[in-house]
């Protein structure tokens, strides 16, 4: 019993910073409260006064501001996370109406008219049938499942990709007796998620209220705008890629769907999804256009600097010029080894703010230039696989016989 409690507490301590990167407060369970914060600094008080005047009641940003002032640690059900929802044309109702020819409440391989590989990406539980649960993305992307915990212990360089060498290193750490194998209990006990009745220990890097208020005003913890809604026209923009060449969204619309991925290097949950983003791009780069929009840093060293970033050797101040952000984007692309085309947001954060792209976000734009998919706010709503499902269904639209 003592061993199990020690292991659980160890993993909470190790992974809480990873779970909470880019969220305003850091708990993955709603309702937890931070320690009492000192009164606001003069700078933060001025920011709070300005936000109170600027933010309209009922909006996502005002909900976040009001929740911050309560001392909340802001789990998935609090602040703007309570209001932001995944928006997609391709929900279960669409799939069932389009493909369920026999009306049995599921879609078999034979009922799906697209490629077998596309079906596999829709079929999350790999049971050869599409069901409503396959398209249910209500769970937080940072939920500490055993696989989640294993991944973060293995990914020692924090680039979102576990290599064979890293996996071998983890095996060596787990095989403490040098027996050359792992028993069931070695893994079961080591990757036991904390239960709901086990409170998280205090965070060593928990920010004070002044840091959070300033982070909200600067849009480091998230955009003050909620972004374009489903089926709205995608706002046009012109940004430069990492080579300095201009790309205009409206000129890219037409022949293929467009995937927009928003992220930044100091956001741990974004880094953790780098492998998923790379695989997504590799699977569909011939069928869709991809652009990664590099936005404002979520956890710069001159703001809320995360312990997880310190451990990974990531110490970046917030860029103050377009050139500085361009260099940080190049660093991100190199460290994460991403082949996705990068576009760098301007230092006024125009695109990131308009698309609500901070700290991370996913959009799918159809061939007519309208929003076909938008995930809920990151980090909790950042699910690349959910966007992939929408992309697959958009690519197959019109190919299915109606039931």
N, C-alpha and C positions, 0 to 999 in steps of 0.2 A: 504493500500500500504506500509506504514512504517512498519507494523507488518510483512508483507511478506518479505520485504527487510531485517529486523532484523533476522528473522528465517533463511533465506538463508545464510546470512553472518555468523551466529552462526554455521551452519552446515559445511560451508566451513572451518571455524576455527577448528572445532572439528575433522573433518575427513580428512583434507588434509594430516596430518602426516600418517594416516593409508593408504591412497591411495598411498602415495609415498614411503613408506618403501621399501628398496632394489632397488629402481631406483636411478640413479646417481644424478638426480637433483630434481625430485619431482613433476613436473606439470603433470596433466593428459590431458592437451591440448598442442599440439605441438606448438613451436614457442615462448613460454613465456621465458623471459630472467631474470636471477638472477641479484641481485644488483651487482654493480661493485666489483670485488674481489681485495684484496690487492695483491701485487706481491708475487710470490711463496717464501716460506721459502727455505733456502739452501737445506734441505733434500728433499723437494718436487721438487725443480729445478733439483737436481741430478736425481730424479726419472723420471721427464719429459724428460730429456736428454736421459736417458737409454731407455725409452719407444719409443722415436722418432727413435732411432737406431734399436730397437728390432722389432717393429710392422711393418708388411709389408703393404704398401698401398693397399687398396681395401678389406682388411679383416675386419671382424666385430670389432675386438679390435681396429684397427687403426681408423675406423670410429668413435668409441666411444671416443678415445683419442682426435682426431681432434675436435669433437663436444664439448667436455669438455672445450677446450681452448677458445671457442667462448663465454663462459659464459652461455650456454644454460642450461635450467632446464630439458631438456631431457625427453620430453613426448614420447608417444608410436611411433611416426613417426620419431624419431631422433636418431642419433648415431647408435649403433648396433641394436636397435629396428627396424630401417628402413630396415635392411638387413635380420634379422632373421625371418624365416617363419615356421609355422606349417608344418610338413612333415608326410604324412600318405599314406598307401596303400589303405585306405578305405575311399576315398572321395565320393562325390555325384556321380561321373561318375561310380565308382565301384558299389555303391548301386543300381543305376538305371539299369545298365547292368545286374546285378546279380538277381534282384528281380522284376523288373517292367515287369511282364509277358504280361500285356495288352497294354503296351506302352503309357500310358496316362500321363507320366511325374511324377508319384508319386507311392508309394508302399503302398498297403492296408495291413491290418492285415492278410487277407487270402493269400496274395501273399508272405508274410514272412513265411519261413518254420521253424523258430526257436521257442523258448519258448515265451509265451505271455509277461512274465516279461522282457525278452530281448528286445522285440519290444517297450515296454513302456520306456525303458531307451534310446532308439534311438529317440523316438518321443518326442522331447523337448516341443513342444507346446500342446501336449496331444490331438491332433485333430484326432487321429486314422489313420493318413496317414503320411508316411515318405516323406518329401519334401526337396528340396535343402537347405532351410533355417534351417532345423533341424541340419544340419552339418556345418553351417556357424559359425566359431569361430573367425572372424576377429575383433570383438569388444574387447577392453581391458577388462581383468578380474577385473580391478579396476574402471570401469565406475560407476559413482555414481547414480545408479537407486534408486527409493524409497525403494525397498527391501534391497538394499545394505546399505543405510543409517539407516534403521530400525535395521538391523542385528547388525551393529556396536554400536548403542546406547544400544541395549539389552545385547550384549556380554561384560559385565562389567569386567570379569576376563580375557578377551582377549585370550581365549583358543580355539576359532573357533567353539564353541558349545553353543547354547542358551538353557538353561534349563527352565523348567516350572517356577522355582523360579525367574529366571532372567526376564522372560517374565512378570510375575506378578509384579515385581518391576518396569518394564518399564510402565506397565499399570497404576500403581499408580502415576508415574511421569507425565504421559500424562493427567490423570484425575485430573487436578489441583483443580477443584471445588468439588471433592469428590462426584460426582453424581452417580458413579457406572456404568457408560457407557461412550463410546467415540462416538462423532458425526463425520460425514464424514469430516467436515472441520478441526477437531482436528488432524486427520491423514494427510489429504491432504496438509495442510499448514506446518505441522511439518516436513514432509518428502519430501519437494519440492526441487529437485536438482537445483543447480545453473545453470543458462543459460550460453551459450557461450559468451555473451557480458558482463558478470559480472566477472571482473578480480579477481583472487585469491589474498587474502591479503598476505603480506610478511610472510614467514615462520619464526617462532621463532627459529627453529632448523636448518635453512638452513646452509649447510656446506660452508666453503670457498673453493677456488679453490685448495689450497694446500691439504686439507683433501680429496678432490675428486681424485686428481692425485695420492696420496699415496694409497687411497682405490682401485684405478684401478690397480696399480702395485702389491698390495698385494692380488688382486683378491677377495676383500671383496664385491665390487659392481657387480662382475661378472667374469667369467672365461675369460682368454685371448684367449682360444681356442674356436672353434665353435662347437665341439663335432662331433661324428660319424654321417654320413649322412644316409638317408633312404636306406634300403636294404644292408647296409654295415654290416660286421660281428661286433657284439658287442665286444668291447675290453675286454679282460679277466682281472680279478682282484681277489685278495684274501684279504679280510678284516675280522676284528673281530667283533662279535656281542657284545651286551652290557654285556654278561656274559663272554666274553673273548674267545669264541670259533671261530675258523677260518671258513669262508665260501668262497669257490671259485666259481665264476660265472660259469665257463665251466663245473663244476660238477653238476650244477643245471639244465643245459639246456637239454631238450629232452622230458620229459613226459608232461609238461604243459608250456603254455606261461609264461613269467616272466615280472612283472611290477617293474620298478625302479622308486622310488620317491626320489628326492634330495631336501634337505631343511635344515634349521637351525633355532634355537629358537629365535634369535634376529630379524628375518625377519618377519615383521607384516603380509604381504600378505600370507606367508607360514602358520603362525599360524591361520589366518582367514580361511584357507582351511582345517584345521585339521578335522573338522566334515565331510566334503566331502571325505577326504582321508579315514577316519575310516569307513564310510558307503561303500565306494568302496571296501575296504578290506573285510568287512563283507559279502557283496553280492557275491564275487567271490573267496574267499579264498579256496574253495574246487575245483575250476576250473582253478586256476592260482596261481603262486608263487609271493609273494610280498616281496620286500626289500626296506626299507627306508634308504638311504645313507645319513648319517649325515656329513655335510660339514662345511667349514669355516664360522664363524659368519659374517653376513652382517653388523650389527650395534652394535659392541662391545662398552662398555663404554669408552674404550681408543681409539676409532675411531670416526665415525659419530654416535653419540648416539642420538636416536630418542626420541622426546617428548612422542610418544605413548608408547615406552618402559618404560620411566620413570613413566608414569601414571600407567602402569601395574606392576610396581615393578621389572622390568627386567633390571638388571645391571650386565653384564658379561664382563669381559675383554677377549680379544682374547686368547684362549688357546695356549700355547707354547710347550706342550708335548702331546703325545698320551694319557697319563693318564688323563690329564686335559680335553681333548676333550671328552674322554669316560665319565667323570663325568658330563659334560655339556649335553651330549646326554641323559644320565639317567635323568637329571633334566627336559629336554624337554619332554621326554616320559612320565614322571610322571605328569608334569603340564598340558600337552595336553591330558593325559589319552588315549594314543594310544596303540592299540594291534598289530599294524603292526610290524613285525620283523625289528629291527634296525641293520644296519651295520655302523661302524664308520670309516670314511676316516682317513688315516694317516696324521700326522701333516705336511707332505710335499704336501698335497692336490693333490696327484697324480690322484686319481680316479675322484674327483670333477673337476679338470682341464681338464682331458682327455674327460670327458663326458659333459663338459661345464655345470656343475651342480650347479654352484653358481650364484645367491642365491637360486634358486629353478628350478627344471626341472622334466619332466616326460618322461619316455621311455617305450615302449612295445617291448619285444624281442620274436620272434616266436620260435617254437620248434626246429628249425634248428640253432638258435643262431644269427639270423639277425634282424636288426632294422626294426620293422613294423610301429612304430609311434614315433614321437619326437615333443614335443610342441615347440612353439617359446619361445624366452628368457623370463624368469620371470623378474619382477613380472607380466607384462602386458599380457604375453602369457601363464600364468599358469592356465590351465583349466582342472581340473580332469575329468569333464564330457566328454570332448573331448577324453581323453584317454579311458574312459569307453566305448564310442561308438566304438572305434577301437578294444578294447578287445572283445566286444560282437560280432562284425563282424568277427574277427579272430576265435573265438570259434565256430561260425556258418559256417565257410568257408567249402565248399564242401557239405553242406546239402541242398543247394537250387537248384531247377530245373532251368536250364538256359532258359530265355525267347526266 
